[in-house]
Amino acid sequence: GSDPRIFPNANRPVYGSINDDHDGGESDWEYTETGATNRYENIFETEREYNATVDPEQEFYLEKLKHESKKLGQFRATAIAGNDITSSCLYVVGIAVVTAGKLAPFSLLLVAILLYLFRSVYSEVVTALPLNGGAYNALLNTTTKGVAALAAVLTVLSYVATAVVSASEACEYINNVWEEIPIFWSTFVVLGFFAFLNLIGITESSVVALMIFTFHLFTLLILAIASTIYMATNTDVLVSNWNNYDSVSGSYVLDLFYGFSAALLGVSGFESSANYIEEQKDGVFPKTLRNMWAIVAVLNPIMGLLVLGVVPYTQYVEEETFILATMGGIAWGNGLNIWVSIDAFLVLSGAVLTSYVGVTGLIRRMALDRCLPQFFLQENKLRHTNHWIILGFFAVTASLYAIVRGNVTTLSGMYSVAFLGVMGLFAIGCMMLKYKRNDIPRKIRAYWFEVVLGFIGVSAGLIGNIALDIDILAYFTIYFCITFLLVMLMFSRLFFLKLFLYFVKKTPLYSLIGERVKQYALSFKKLKIIYFAKTDDPAVINKAILYIRDNEQTMNIHIVHVYEPDVGPAPKLAEYVELLDKVYPKMTISLDLVQGKFSPAYVKKISKKMNVPPNFMFIACPDEKMGSIADFGGVRLITH
């Protein structure tokens, strides 16, 4: 409520605290009105006037079933992320044999073991919080918004690096067939082409993804069979490579470690399935992880072994980028070389499209959560696509490729740092979920040793990639700092606005723009945020208010309490909310009493009636009776 204190003007210094803004006894512009108490005895009343037979709970259930029937099944869901993860073997095998030498198959096998640990980690987090957003969503619901933003920035950088590396590698493979096509300039064309496709609204179709995925696996199967036959009939190649290919680093232990670190690039895409969990049918997500793990665990080590048995080691460095096409050419002539190159171009281009689709969804979510400027949400009138996100992503990817002058090794390293950072944060999110949210229902639980070992493995891989090429840290730091600074400016914009007003309030500029700046600050501080209070425990409500104060730019909080008619509202709730409203004079804390049974249907109706999107509605912790948190449409959990 409003603060009655008197601020004396006598002997005031010209500059005081930035929280002081009093001119001639004028009350502080940040102090707000007293909160109100509202009662809603039947929020479904209007609908029932028109149709007395409407049952909101049944209506919600039928709508859920209808939506469920349109969701992705196991194979189509696997194909979308599978294109990303299986396309990486086209370049990671070459990187592994150059980095680890003849121990490349063992390095690739170690990666498969690490990925097995992360199957459980991802499954636990995503089945507990089955909402789009991956690591960002996991940390948003278990830690602070700032930590979640860190994961989001790393994910964005991962998408940036995915697009650049995939486009560059696609052009390397097509240049392997037609040397007239310049790799450097054609990479810009590929990035620009998919930006254009996204601008006109063509996104990744699961059916097309499944077709590409099937064709790609068929190509790799033919390549494996042809190479196995060649290796069996020409064993001298494997013997020569094994006996003559000395340690790359001077130590076989270091070869294995560096090979493992570099080969982690081959599991990028494993996290992609978590970014479209809401579009998958119930129970499909763990199956997509199982399918992708099985493919990577079998495919990558075998391809590493076949390269040792088919391609002479003297060609590894020269043919690193398109080594699988080279292997096909040796094993079964130029025809298979061309086939693998065209397949590589298609599937790697598909990974570029996946990056555009993924980054658009993530940036939209961050803008909706007010982590990024609202202009990112603007849609063009012709195709209703988010043109600023798409054009911005093209500008960043193209500039990065130009800055490193097409050095795909450096790009791959930066890609690995960002991707491994996301995996590490996912492991941290799983730990936080176990520690702070252990009572949330979930279908799969990872053992603590799996989470800890997974985190140690990812950390070791991160150190190894930096040790391989220290320059990648510089490129990564530049882009990370720029992106993170933008996000942090959005988090602290109120502070900077107050700082600006503090320095200009004794200048003529204040009279010109001071009031306008205040109104701009108030425009986003007046936006409503809802906290669903189950009981009248003042300590719990106070912690929720503190969380909102520290993580959201608002001063308008509505405590919503849903109670059943035969029980009545919590007896002391109104009294405590009134007290808390006085404790926080710069916030308007109101109480809304809703008669009914707390359920997803009621939450959806409250969201519509009070004009508050679900991602600005908070709940302490769901229980088994409430069902899945996904049914609540994006309602966030407050950690306490």
C-alpha positions in Angstrom: 0.0 0.0 0.0 1.0 3.7 0.0 3.7 4.8 2.4 2.7 7.6 4.8 6.3 8.5 5.8 7.3 12.2 5.5 10.5 13.0 3.7 12.1 16.2 5.0 13.5 18.6 2.5 15.7 20.6 4.9 19.4 20.5 4.2 18.9 17.8 1.6 22.1 17.0 -0.5 21.9 17.5 -4.2 22.4 13.7 -4.7 21.3 11.0 -2.3 20.3 7.4 -2.8 19.0 6.4 -6.3 16.0 5.1 -4.4 15.1 8.7 -3.4 13.0 10.6 -5.8 11.2 13.3 -3.9 10.8 16.8 -5.2 8.9 19.3 -2.9 7.4 16.7 -0.8 6.2 14.6 -3.8 5.6 11.0 -2.8 7.9 8.4 -4.4 6.6 7.4 -7.8 7.4 3.7 -7.1 5.1 3.5 -4.1 1.8 1.9 -5.0 -1.8 1.7 -3.9 -3.2 -0.7 -1.3 -4.1 -4.2 -2.5 -7.7 -5.3 -2.8 -9.7 -8.5 -2.0 -11.8 -9.9 -4.8 -14.3 -12.9 -4.6 -15.3 -15.1 -7.5 -18.0 -17.5 -6.5 -18.3 -19.1 -10.0 -15.8 -18.2 -12.7 -17.6 -20.5 -15.2 -20.9 -18.7 -14.6 -21.2 -17.0 -18.1 -20.7 -20.2 -20.0 -23.3 -22.0 -17.9 -25.9 -19.3 -18.6 -25.6 -20.1 -22.3 -25.3 -23.9 -21.9 -26.3 -25.5 -18.6 -24.8 -28.8 -19.6 -21.2 -27.5 -19.9 -18.8 -29.3 -17.5 -15.5 -27.3 -17.5 -13.5 -30.3 -16.2 -14.9 -32.7 -18.9 -14.5 -30.0 -21.6 -10.8 -29.6 -20.6 -10.3 -33.4 -20.6 -11.8 -33.8 -24.1 -9.7 -30.9 -25.4 -6.6 -32.6 -24.0 -7.5 -35.9 -25.7 -8.1 -34.1 -29.0 -4.7 -32.4 -28.7 -3.0 -35.7 -27.7 -4.1 -37.4 -30.9 -2.2 -34.8 -32.9 1.0 -35.3 -31.1 4.2 -37.0 -32.4 4.7 -40.7 -32.0 7.9 -42.4 -31.2 9.4 -42.6 -34.7 8.5 -39.1 -36.0 9.7 -37.6 -32.6 12.9 -39.5 -32.9 13.5 -38.4 -36.5 13.4 -34.7 -35.7 16.2 -34.8 -33.1 17.7 -37.9 -34.8 18.6 -35.9 -37.9 20.6 -33.6 -35.7 22.5 -36.2 -33.8 23.1 -38.6 -36.7 24.3 -35.9 -39.0 27.1 -35.1 -36.5 28.7 -38.4 -37.2 29.5 -37.1 -40.7 32.1 -34.8 -39.3 32.8 -36.1 -35.7 34.4 -39.3 -36.9 37.0 -37.3 -38.9 37.7 -35.1 -35.9 38.0 -38.1 -33.7 40.5 -40.0 -35.9 42.7 -36.9 -36.3 42.6 -36.1 -32.5 42.7 -39.6 -31.0 44.5 -41.5 -33.8 43.9 -45.2 -33.7 42.1 -45.0 -30.4 39.2 -43.1 -32.0 36.7 -46.0 -31.8 37.4 -46.2 -28.0 37.0 -42.5 -27.6 33.6 -42.7 -29.4 32.7 -45.6 -27.2 33.4 -43.5 -24.0 31.0 -40.9 -25.4 28.3 -43.5 -25.8 28.8 -44.5 -22.1 28.5 -40.8 -21.0 25.4 -40.5 -23.1 23.8 -43.5 -21.4 24.2 -41.7 -18.1 22.5 -38.7 -19.5 19.5 -40.7 -20.7 18.4 -41.0 -17.1 19.2 -37.4 -16.3 17.2 -36.0 -19.2 14.3 -38.5 -18.6 14.0 -37.5 -14.9 14.0 -33.8 -15.5 11.7 -33.8 -18.5 9.2 -36.3 -17.1 9.0 -34.2 -13.9 8.7 -30.9 -15.8 7.3 -31.9 -19.3 7.4 -28.4 -20.8 9.3 -27.1 -23.8 12.5 -25.2 -23.1 15.1 -27.9 -22.2 17.7 -26.8 -19.7 16.2 -23.3 -19.5 12.8 -24.7 -18.4 14.5 -27.1 -15.9 16.5 -24.3 -14.2 13.6 -21.8 -14.4 11.6 -24.1 -12.2 14.3 -25.2 -9.8 16.6 -22.1 -9.4 16.4 -18.4 -10.2 15.5 -16.8 -13.5 19.1 -15.5 -13.8 20.5 -19.0 -13.7 17.9 -20.2 -16.2 18.9 -17.3 -18.5 22.5 -18.5 -18.4 21.3 -21.9 -19.7 19.2 -20.1 -22.4 22.2 -18.1 -23.5 24.3 -21.2 -23.8 21.5 -23.0 -25.7 21.2 -20.0 -28.1 25.0 -20.2 -28.7 24.7 -23.9 -29.2 22.0 -23.3 -31.9 24.3 -20.6 -33.5 27.2 -23.0 -33.7 25.0 -25.9 -34.9 23.7 -23.8 -37.8 27.2 -22.5 -38.8 29.0 -25.9 -38.5 26.2 -27.8 -40.2 26.0 -25.3 -43.1 29.8 -25.2 -43.5 30.0 -29.0 -43.4 27.2 -29.4 -45.9 29.0 -27.2 -48.3 32.3 -29.1 -47.7 30.5 -32.3 -48.7 28.9 -30.8 -51.9 32.3 -29.3 -52.8 33.7 -32.8 -52.6 31.4 -33.7 -55.5 31.4 -30.4 -57.4 34.6 -28.5 -56.8 33.3 -25.5 -58.7 31.0 -24.6 -55.7 33.0 -22.4 -53.3 32.7 -23.5 -49.7 33.0 -20.1 -48.1 30.4 -18.2 -50.1 28.0 -21.2 -50.4 27.8 -21.4 -46.6 26.3 -17.9 -46.5 23.8 -19.0 -49.2 22.7 -22.0 -47.2 22.3 -19.9 -44.0 20.4 -17.2 -46.0 18.2 -19.8 -47.8 16.9 -21.3 -44.6 16.4 -17.8 -43.1 14.2 -17.1 -46.1 12.3 -20.4 -45.7 11.6 -19.6 -42.1 10.5 -16.1 -42.9 7.9 -17.4 -45.3 6.7 -19.9 -42.6 8.2 -23.2 -43.8 9.3 -25.1 -40.6 10.5 -28.6 -40.1 7.8 -31.2 -40.9 8.0 -34.4 -38.9 7.1 -36.4 -42.0 9.8 -34.9 -44.1 12.2 -35.3 -41.1 11.3 -39.0 -41.0 12.0 -39.4 -44.7 15.4 -37.7 -44.4 16.2 -39.7 -41.3 15.3 -43.0 -42.9 17.3 -42.2 -46.1 20.3 -41.1 -44.0 20.2 -44.3 -41.9 19.9 -46.4 -45.1 22.9 -44.6 -46.6 25.0 -45.2 -43.5 24.0 -48.9 -43.5 25.1 -49.3 -47.1 28.3 -47.4 -46.3 29.0 -49.7 -43.3 28.3 -52.9 -45.3 30.5 -51.8 -48.2 33.3 -50.7 -45.8 33.1 -53.9 -43.8 33.5 -56.0 -46.9 36.4 -53.9 -48.1 38.1 -54.0 -44.6 37.7 -57.8 -44.5 39.3 -58.3 -47.9 42.0 -55.7 -47.3 43.2 -56.3 -43.8 46.6 -54.8 -44.5 45.1 -51.3 -44.3 44.0 -51.8 -40.7 47.3 -53.5 -39.8 49.3 -50.7 -41.4 47.2 -48.0 -39.7 47.5 -49.7 -36.3 51.2 -50.3 -36.5 52.3 -47.0 -38.1 49.9 -44.4 -36.8 51.8 -43.2 -33.8 50.3 -41.3 -30.9 49.0 -37.8 -31.9 49.8 -36.1 -28.6 52.8 -38.3 -27.6 50.7 -40.1 -25.0 47.9 -42.7 -25.7 46.1 -41.7 -22.5 46.0 -38.1 -23.7 44.9 -39.3 -27.2 42.0 -41.1 -25.6 41.1 -38.1 -23.5 41.3 -35.5 -26.3 39.5 -37.9 -28.6 36.7 -38.3 -26.1 36.5 -34.5 -25.7 36.4 -33.8 -29.4 34.0 -36.7 -30.0 31.4 -35.2 -27.6 30.5 -33.0 -30.6 28.8 -36.1 -31.9 26.1 -36.1 -29.3 24.8 -32.6 -30.1 21.1 -33.0 -30.8 20.5 -35.4 -27.9 19.0 -32.5 -26.0 16.8 -31.4 -28.9 14.0 -33.8 -28.0 13.5 -31.9 -24.7 12.7 -28.7 -26.6 9.5 -30.1 -28.2 8.3 -32.4 -25.3 4.8 -30.8 -25.4 4.4 -32.0 -29.0 5.1 -35.6 -28.1 2.6 -38.2 -27.0 2.7 -39.4 -23.4 5.6 -41.7 -22.7 7.4 -41.0 -26.1 10.2 -38.9 -24.8 12.2 -41.6 -23.0 11.9 -43.8 -26.1 13.3 -41.0 -28.3 16.3 -40.8 -26.0 16.7 -44.6 -26.1 16.5 -44.7 -29.9 19.0 -41.9 -30.3 21.4 -43.4 -27.8 21.3 -46.8 -29.5 22.0 -45.3 -32.9 24.9 -43.2 -31.6 26.4 -46.0 -29.5 26.4 -48.4 -32.4 27.0 -46.1 -35.3 29.8 -43.8 -34.2 32.3 -46.4 -32.8 31.7 -48.7 -35.8 32.3 -45.8 -38.3 35.5 -44.9 -36.4 36.7 -48.5 -36.7 35.8 -48.7 -40.4 37.8 -45.6 -41.2 40.8 -47.2 -39.6 40.3 -50.3 -41.7 39.6 -48.5 -45.0 41.3 -45.1 -45.2 45.1 -45.0 -45.0 46.2 -42.8 -42.0 48.2 -40.5 -44.2 44.9 -39.1 -45.6 43.2 -38.4 -42.3 44.2 -34.8 -41.9 43.6 -33.9 -45.5 40.2 -35.7 -45.7 39.1 -35.0 -42.1 36.0 -32.9 -43.1 34.4 -35.5 -45.5 36.2 -38.6 -44.4 33.0 -40.8 -44.6 32.5 -39.9 -48.3 36.2 -40.7 -48.9 35.7 -44.1 -47.1 32.7 -44.8 -49.4 34.7 -43.9 -52.5 37.6 -46.3 -51.5 35.2 -49.1 -50.5 32.8 -49.0 -53.4 33.9 -46.5 -56.0 33.1 -42.9 -56.8 29.3 -43.6 -56.9 29.1 -44.2 -53.1 31.3 -41.2 -52.5 28.8 -39.0 -54.4 25.8 -40.7 -52.7 27.2 -40.1 -49.2 28.1 -36.5 -50.1 24.6 -35.7 -51.3 23.1 -37.5 -48.2 25.4 -35.4 -46.0 24.3 -32.2 -47.7 20.6 -33.0 -47.2 20.9 -34.1 -43.5 23.3 -31.3 -42.5 21.0 -28.8 -44.2 18.2 -30.3 -42.2 20.2 -29.6 -39.0 20.4 -25.9 -40.1 16.6 -25.8 -40.4 16.3 -27.4 -36.9 18.5 -24.6 -35.5 16.3 -21.9 -37.0 13.1 -23.6 -35.6 14.7 -24.3 -32.2 16.1 -20.8 -31.7 12.9 -19.1 -32.8 11.0 -21.1 -30.1 13.5 -20.4 -27.4 13.9 -16.6 -28.1 10.1 -16.3 -28.2 9.8 -18.0 -24.8 12.6 -15.8 -23.3 10.8 -12.6 -24.7 7.5 -13.8 -23.2 9.3 -14.3 -19.9 10.7 -10.7 -20.3 14.3 -12.0 -20.5 14.7 -10.3 -23.9 13.2 -7.2 -25.6 9.6 -7.4 -26.6 10.3 -6.5 -30.3 11.4 -10.1 -30.8 7.7 -11.1 -30.5 6.7 -8.9 -33.5 5.2 -10.9 -36.4 5.1 -9.8 -40.0 1.6 -9.3 -41.4 2.2 -11.5 -44.5 3.3 -14.8 -43.0 3.0 -14.2 -39.2 6.6 -15.3 -38.5 9.0 -13.7 -36.0 11.1 -11.8 -38.6 13.4 -10.1 -36.1 14.4 -13.4 -34.5 15.1 -15.0 -37.9 17.0 -12.1 -39.3 18.9 -11.6 -36.1 19.9 -15.3 -36.1 21.1 -15.1 -39.7 23.1 -12.0 -38.9 24.8 -13.6 -35.9 25.6 -16.9 -37.7 26.9 -15.2 -40.9 29.1 -12.8 -38.9 30.5 -15.6 -36.8 31.4 -17.6 -39.9 33.0 -14.5 -41.5 35.0 -13.7 -38.3 36.5 -17.2 -38.1 37.0 -17.2 -41.9 35.5 -20.6 -42.3 37.7 -22.3 -39.7 35.3 -25.2 -38.9 37.6 -26.7 -36.2 37.4 -23.5 -34.2 33.6 -23.4 -34.7 33.3 -27.0 -33.7 35.2 -26.3 -30.5 33.0 -23.3 -29.7 30.0 -25.5 -30.5 31.3 -28.1 -28.0 31.8 -25.5 -25.2 28.2 -24.2 -25.6 26.7 -27.6 -26.0 28.6 -29.1 -23.1 27.7 -26.1 -20.9 24.0 -26.8 -21.6 24.5 -30.5 -20.7 26.3 -29.6 -17.5 23.5 -27.2 -16.5 21.0 -29.9 -17.2 22.8 -32.2 -14.8 22.8 -29.3 -12.2 19.1 -28.9 -12.9 18.5 -32.6 -12.1 20.5 -32.2 -8.9 18.4 -29.2 -7.9 15.2 -31.1 -8.8 16.2 -34.0 -6.5 17.2 -31.7 -3.7 14.4 -29.1 -3.8 11.6 -30.8 -5.7 11.9 -34.4 -4.9 8.2 -34.7 -4.3 7.2 -33.8 -7.8 5.8 -36.9 -9.5 8.0 -38.3 -12.3 8.1 -41.5 -14.3 11.9 -42.0 -14.2 14.4 -41.3 -11.5 18.2 -41.2 -12.2 20.5 -42.5 -9.5 22.7 -39.8 -7.8 25.9 -41.5 -9.1 24.6 -41.3 -12.7 24.0 -37.5 -12.3 27.3 -36.9 -10.7 29.3 -39.0 -13.1 27.5 -37.4 -16.0 28.4 -34.0 -14.7 32.1 -35.0 -14.1 32.3 -36.5 -17.7 30.9 -33.3 -19.3 33.2 -31.1 -17.2 36.2 -33.2 -18.3 35.1 -32.9 -21.9 34.7 -29.2 -21.6 38.3 -28.9 -20.2 39.6 -31.1 -23.0 38.1 -29.0 -25.8 39.5 -25.8 -24.3 42.9 -27.5 -23.9 42.8 -28.6 -27.6 42.3 -25.1 -28.9 42.5 -22.2 -26.4 41.3 -19.8 -29.1 37.8 -21.2 -29.0 37.5 -19.7 -25.5 38.1 -16.2 -26.9 35.4 -16.6 -29.6 33.0 -18.2 -27.2 33.5 -15.5 -24.5 32.9 -12.6 -26.9 29.6 -14.0 -28.1 28.5 -15.3 -24.7 29.2 -11.9 -23.0 27.3 -9.9 -25.7 24.3 -12.2 -25.5 24.3 -12.5 -21.7 24.8 -8.7 -21.3 21.6 -8.1 -23.3 19.7 -10.5 -21.1 21.1 -9.0 -17.9 20.2 -5.5 -19.1 16.6 -6.7 -19.4 16.8 -8.1 -15.8 18.2 -4.9 -14.4 16.4 -2.4 -16.6 14.5 -0.9 -13.6 17.8 -0.2 -11.8 19.3 1.5 -14.9 16.2 3.6 -15.4 16.3 4.7 -11.8 20.0 5.4 -12.1 19.3 7.5 -15.2 16.6 9.5 -13.4 18.9 10.0 -10.4 21.6 11.7 -12.6 19.3 13.8 -14.7 16.8 15.0 -12.0 18.7 18.2 -11.4 19.1 19.0 -15.1 16.7 20.5 -17.7 16.5 17.0 -19.3 14.5 15.7 -16.4 11.5 18.1 -17.1 11.5 16.9 -20.7 11.7 13.1 -20.3 11.6 12.3 -16.6 7.9 11.6 -16.5 8.0 9.6 -19.7 10.8 7.4 -18.3 8.8 6.9 -15.1 5.7 5.9 -17.1 7.8 3.4 -19.1 9.1 1.8 -16.0 5.6 1.6 -14.5 4.2 0.1 -17.7 6.0 -3.2 -17.0 5.9 -3.0 -13.3 2.1 -2.8 -13.3 1.8 -6.2 -15.1 0.0 -8.8 -13.0 1.6 -11.9 -11.6 -0.4 -14.6 -9.9 0.7 -16.8 -7.0 -1.6 -19.7 -6.1 -1.7 -20.0 -2.3 -2.8 -23.4 -1.0 -2.9 -22.4 2.7 -2.6 -19.3 4.8 0.9 -19.9 5.9 2.5 -16.4 5.9 6.1 -17.7 5.6 5.3 -19.6 2.4 3.5 -16.6 0.9 6.3 -14.3 1.9 8.9 -16.5 0.2 6.8 -16.5 -2.9 6.7 -12.6 -2.8 10.5 -12.5 -2.3 11.1 -14.8 -5.3 8.8 -12.7 -7.5 10.5 -9.5 -6.3 14.0 -10.8 -7.0 13.2 -12.5 -10.4 10.4 -10.4 -12.0 10.1 -6.7 -12.9 6.6 -6.2 -11.3 4.9 -4.6 -8.3 1.4 -6.1 -8.9 1.0 -9.5 -7.3 -2.3 -11.3 -6.9 -2.5 -14.1 -4.3 -5.1 -16.4 -5.7 -6.7 -18.9 -3.3 -9.0 -21.6 -4.7 -11.3 -23.1 -2.1 -14.1 -25.6 -2.1 -17.6 -24.3 -1.0 -18.1 -26.8 1.9 -14.6 -26.0 3.3 -14.4 -22.3 2.8 -11.3 -20.1 2.4 -8.2 -20.3 4.6 -9.3 -18.4 7.8 -6.2 -16.1 8.3 -5.3 -15.6 4.6 -7.0 -12.2 4.1 -5.4 -10.9 7.3 -1.9 -12.1 6.3 -2.2 -10.8 2.8 -3.2 -7.3 4.1 -0.2 -7.4 6.4 2.2 -8.4 3.6 0.8 -5.6 1.5 1.9 -3.1 4.2 5.3 -4.8 4.6 6.1 -4.2 0.9 5.0 -0.6 0.1 6.4 -0.7 -3.4 4.1 -3.6 -4.3 0.4 -4.0 -4.6 -0.5 -7.3 -3.1 -4.1 -8.3 -3.7 -6.1 -11.4 -2.7 -8.4 -13.2 -5.0 -10.7 -15.9 -3.6 -12.0 -18.3 -6.1 -14.7 -20.8 -5.2 -14.1 -24.2 -6.8 -11.7 -27.1 -7.0 -8.1 -26.3 -8.0 -7.4 -28.0 -11.3 -5.9 -27.3 -14.8 -9.4 -26.2 -16.0 -9.8 -23.7 -13.3 -6.2 -22.4 -13.8 -6.9 -21.9 -17.5 -10.1 -20.0 -16.8 -8.4 -17.8 -14.1 -5.6 -17.1 -16.6 -8.2 -15.9 -19.2 -10.4 -14.0 -16.7 -7.5 -12.1 -15.1 -5.6 -11.7 -18.3 -2.4 -13.3 -17.0 -0.4 -15.7 -19.2 0.4 -19.1 -17.6 4.2 -18.4 -17.5 3.4 -15.5 -15.1 1.4 -17.7 -12.8 3.3 -19.5 -9.9 2.6 -22.5 -7.7 4.5 -23.8 -4.7 4.6 -27.5 -5.6 2.2 -29.9 -7.3 1.2 -33.3 -5.8 0.0 -36.6 -7.2 -3.7 -35.6 -7.0 -3.1 -32.5 -9.2 -1.7 -34.5 -12.0 1.1 -33.4 -14.4 2.4 -29.9 -14.2 2.2 -29.9 -18.1 -1.6 -29.9 -17.8 -1.4 -26.4 -16.3 -0.1 -24.9 -19.5 3.3 -23.5 -18.4 2.6 -22.5 -14.8 5.9 -22.1 -13.0 7.2 -23.6 -9.8 8.6 -21.4 -7.0 11.5 -22.9 -5.2 11.5 -22.4 -1.4 
